[in-house]
Amino acid sequence: MPRDISVLALVCTLTPSPELSSTQLLADQVLASFRELGVLGQSVRTVDMNVSPGVTANEGDGDGWPRIRSLIMAADILLVATPIWMGHASSEAYRAMERLDAELSTFDDEGRAILAGKVATVAVVGNEDGAHKATADLYQGLNDVGFTIPSQGGTYWVGQAMQTVDYKDLDSIPDEVANANLLLATNATHLASVLREKPYLPTRP
């Protein structure tokens, strides 16, 4: 497989840096699984970037989204990592999806969606129910703007409901989560390699 495949983790925690974040921890662990496969990457917390509300690629002065967008465009794989709040993905995650909506009208020279050659994955963490719903919601939006979703391209951890133990409080990564992380990374890397070698067919003659 190509050795220059890269991954970007979009960490949609509500906690600004440098505070500890369960979402950041899970994203870091997924990135570590990618590194085991020779795939390098980085993460960015959206809350640190002053992302403006809107549905365009650039909402003007002070908008942090253009910098994030450039990182997304440079990567082959996107990991959207979100906490669960009230059973849903975070407001930061939904804002990112709203900003990605701008790419619906962006195409390459052959008529393909500008994001059609990229792979998207999801990581969810929380101490209440909602991991599957958050994953499903994000999958739909990511696929809608052009990303391809790999087989078993999601990972999550959900703690005991109505308790105070967060993912970052655990002494070690649970085996089930570690296995899901590696499966996500393996399948996403494979799919990114396939799309690199055999891109979607052009829609213009």
C-alpha positions as CSV (number, residue, x, y, z in Angstrom):
1,M,0.0,0.0,0.0
2,P,1.2,3.6,-0.5
3,R,3.4,4.7,2.4
4,D,2.4,8.4,2.3
5,I,-1.2,7.9,3.4
6,S,-2.1,10.4,6.2
7,V,-4.8,10.8,8.8
8,L,-6.3,13.9,10.5
9,A,-8.2,13.6,13.8
10,L,-10.8,16.3,14.2
11,V,-11.4,16.3,18.0
12,C,-14.8,17.8,18.7
13,T,-14.5,18.0,22.5
14,L,-15.9,20.9,24.3
15,T,-12.8,21.1,26.4
16,P,-10.1,23.6,25.2
17,S,-6.4,22.7,25.3
18,P,-4.4,22.0,27.4
19,E,-7.1,20.5,29.6
20,L,-7.4,16.7,29.6
21,S,-10.1,15.3,27.4
22,S,-11.5,11.8,27.1
23,T,-12.3,12.5,23.4
24,Q,-8.7,13.6,22.8
25,L,-7.4,10.5,24.5
26,L,-9.5,8.2,22.4
27,A,-8.4,10.0,19.2
28,D,-4.8,9.8,20.3
29,Q,-5.2,6.1,20.8
30,V,-6.7,5.6,17.3
31,L,-3.9,7.6,15.8
32,A,-1.4,5.3,17.6
33,S,-3.2,2.4,15.9
34,F,-2.7,4.1,12.5
35,R,1.0,4.6,13.4
36,E,1.3,0.9,13.9
37,L,0.4,0.6,10.2
38,G,2.8,3.2,9.1
39,V,0.1,5.9,8.7
40,L,1.1,9.2,10.2
41,G,-1.3,11.9,11.3
42,Q,-2.2,14.7,13.7
43,S,-5.1,16.0,15.6
44,V,-6.8,19.4,16.1
45,R,-9.4,20.4,18.6
46,T,-12.0,22.4,16.9
47,V,-12.8,24.3,20.1
48,D,-9.3,25.8,20.0
49,M,-9.7,27.1,16.4
50,N,-12.6,29.6,16.7
51,V,-14.7,28.0,14.0
52,S,-17.4,30.4,13.0
53,P,-21.0,29.2,12.4
54,G,-22.0,29.0,8.8
55,V,-22.1,26.7,5.8
56,T,-19.4,28.2,3.6
57,A,-15.7,27.3,3.3
58,N,-14.7,30.7,4.8
59,E,-16.9,32.8,7.0
60,G,-14.5,35.8,7.0
61,D,-12.2,37.4,9.5
62,G,-11.4,35.4,12.6
63,D,-12.8,32.1,11.2
64,G,-10.6,29.1,12.1
65,W,-12.3,26.7,9.6
66,P,-10.1,27.5,6.6
67,R,-7.1,26.2,8.5
68,I,-9.0,23.0,9.4
69,R,-10.3,22.7,5.9
70,S,-6.7,22.8,4.5
71,L,-5.7,20.0,6.9
72,I,-8.7,17.9,5.8
73,M,-7.9,18.4,2.2
74,A,-4.3,17.4,2.8
75,A,-5.2,14.1,4.5
76,D,-6.4,10.9,3.1
77,I,-8.4,9.8,6.1
78,L,-10.5,11.9,8.5
79,L,-11.3,10.7,12.0
80,V,-14.1,12.7,13.7
81,A,-13.9,12.2,17.4
82,T,-16.8,13.4,19.6
83,P,-18.1,13.1,23.1
84,I,-21.7,12.3,23.8
85,W,-23.9,15.0,25.3
86,M,-27.6,14.4,26.0
87,G,-27.4,11.3,23.8
88,H,-26.0,13.2,20.8
89,A,-22.6,14.1,19.2
90,S,-21.2,17.4,20.5
91,S,-22.2,20.8,19.2
92,E,-18.6,21.1,17.9
93,A,-19.1,18.0,15.8
94,Y,-22.3,19.3,14.4
95,R,-20.6,22.7,13.6
96,A,-17.9,20.8,11.7
97,M,-20.5,19.0,9.7
98,E,-22.3,22.2,8.9
99,R,-19.0,23.7,7.6
100,L,-18.3,20.5,5.5
101,D,-21.7,21.1,3.9
102,A,-19.9,23.7,1.7
103,E,-18.1,20.9,-0.1
104,L,-21.4,19.6,-1.6
105,S,-20.8,22.2,-4.4
106,T,-17.1,21.6,-4.8
107,F,-15.9,19.2,-7.5
108,D,-12.6,18.3,-9.1
109,D,-11.8,18.8,-12.8
110,E,-13.5,15.5,-13.7
111,G,-16.7,16.2,-11.9
112,R,-16.1,14.2,-8.8
113,A,-17.0,15.5,-5.3
114,I,-13.8,17.1,-4.0
115,L,-13.9,14.7,-1.0
116,A,-14.8,11.6,-2.9
117,G,-11.2,10.2,-2.7
118,K,-11.1,10.5,1.1
119,V,-12.1,8.1,3.9
120,A,-14.0,9.1,7.0
121,T,-14.1,7.3,10.4
122,V,-15.7,8.1,13.7
123,A,-14.8,7.8,17.4
124,V,-17.3,8.4,20.2
125,V,-16.8,8.5,23.9
126,G,-19.1,9.2,26.8
127,N,-20.7,8.0,30.1
128,E,-24.2,7.9,28.7
129,D,-26.0,6.1,25.9
130,G,-25.8,7.5,22.3
131,A,-22.6,6.1,20.7
132,H,-24.4,4.3,17.9
133,K,-26.7,7.2,17.2
134,A,-23.9,9.7,17.1
135,T,-21.9,7.4,14.8
136,A,-24.8,7.0,12.5
137,D,-25.5,10.7,12.3
138,L,-21.9,11.5,11.5
139,Y,-21.6,8.7,9.0
140,Q,-24.6,10.0,7.1
141,G,-23.3,13.6,6.9
142,L,-19.7,12.5,6.1
143,N,-20.9,10.3,3.3
144,D,-23.3,12.9,2.0
145,V,-20.4,15.4,1.3
146,G,-18.3,12.7,-0.4
147,F,-16.3,10.7,2.1
148,T,-16.3,7.0,1.8
149,I,-16.9,5.0,5.0
150,P,-14.9,1.8,5.6
151,S,-16.2,-1.4,7.0
152,Q,-16.3,-1.2,10.8
153,G,-14.9,2.3,10.6
154,G,-16.1,3.3,14.1
155,T,-14.9,2.9,17.6
156,Y,-16.4,4.0,20.9
157,W,-16.4,3.7,24.7
158,V,-19.5,4.3,26.8
159,G,-19.2,4.2,30.6
160,Q,-21.9,3.3,33.1
161,A,-24.8,5.7,32.8
162,M,-25.3,8.4,35.4
163,Q,-21.8,7.8,36.9
164,T,-18.8,10.1,37.0
165,V,-16.1,7.8,35.6
166,D,-14.8,9.2,32.3
167,Y,-12.7,7.5,29.7
168,K,-9.6,9.5,30.8
169,D,-10.1,8.1,34.3
170,L,-9.4,4.5,33.2
171,D,-6.1,2.9,34.2
172,S,-5.7,1.3,30.7
173,I,-7.4,1.0,27.4
174,P,-10.0,-1.7,27.4
175,D,-9.2,-4.6,25.1
176,E,-12.4,-4.2,23.2
177,V,-11.6,-0.6,22.4
178,A,-8.1,-1.3,21.5
179,N,-9.3,-4.0,19.1
180,A,-11.9,-1.7,17.6
181,N,-9.3,1.1,17.2
182,L,-7.0,-1.2,15.3
183,L,-9.8,-2.6,13.1
184,L,-10.8,1.0,12.2
185,A,-7.3,1.9,11.3
186,T,-6.6,-1.2,9.3
187,N,-9.8,-1.0,7.3
188,A,-9.5,2.8,6.7
189,T,-5.9,2.4,5.6
190,H,-6.9,-0.3,3.2
191,L,-9.8,1.7,1.7
192,A,-7.6,4.8,1.4
193,S,-5.1,2.7,-0.5
194,V,-7.7,1.3,-2.9
195,L,-9.1,4.8,-3.6
196,R,-5.6,6.1,-4.2
197,E,-5.0,3.4,-6.8
198,K,-8.5,3.2,-8.2
199,P,-10.4,6.5,-7.8
200,Y,-14.1,6.9,-8.4
201,L,-15.0,7.2,-12.1
202,P,-15.3,10.8,-13.5
203,T,-18.7,12.1,-14.0
204,R,-17.7,14.4,-16.9
205,P,-16.7,13.1,-20.4
